[in-house]
Amino acid sequence: MRVLIVEDDERIVDFVQRGLKAEGYAVDVARNGLDAIALGAEGQFQVIILDLGLPDLNGREVCERLRNSGIGTPILMLTARDTVQDKVSGLRSGADDYMTKPFSFEELLARIEALMRRGGELKAEIRELQIADLILNLETHEVRRGEALIDLTPKEFALLECFMRMPGKVLSRTRILEQVWGYSADPLTNVVDVYIRQLRRKLDEDYDLKLLKTVRGYGYKLDAS
């Protein structure tokens, strides 16, 4: 998951970059509009965080040029300008969301995740997810490792899908509870650990390459490395 930050304020760049990297994102930085257009045109990012006030082009111009060149990457404008007209202008230039400074990182992260989900819905429907020889079919709900069919309960399937949509990313128990069980789940429950053990037994027990890994003090990740 790659995010492009377009921002010339080093304090904000450092703050956002450190936070996103801690969440498992790969982050690139452009400090002016022309660099942003060059990087954004590669189409390798899931979200672009775009400051409105840049040293060369302004954020609206950058956004318009990217959209005119056919780049559909979700764009979140991040700026100190908070008038209604500024917001309307930013959205009409092609931005998908608009957030004003100062801001909390938690809200920024939630908006990025929402844009990623929205961006995924606009793409061609994904039927299968794969990591190494593990394949999850979203239509048939079949899971295979190599040629072997793995029998999962609905909740185990949902847990595995959560991991496979974010390969290599460490997910905390709290985040897994929120995404698989919902916000009403008791954060003190050990249900996550129980299901992780069950899933690990089914996915990894008979294979040399272990995919479901514990990152002590942080959580779990699905990773083929």
Buried (B, 14 or more C-beta within 10 A) or exposed (E): BBBBBBBBBEEBBEBBBEBBEEBBBBBBBBBBBBBBBEBBBEEEBBBBBBBBEBEEBBBBBBBBBBBEEEBEBBBBBBBEBEEEEBBEBBBEBBBBBBBBEEBEBEEBBEBBBBBBEEBEEEEEEEEEBEBBBBBBEBEEEBBBBEEEEBEBEEBBBBBBBBBBBBBBBBBBBEBBBBBBBEEEBEEEEEBBEEBBEBBBEBBBEEBEEEBBBEEEEEBBBBBEE
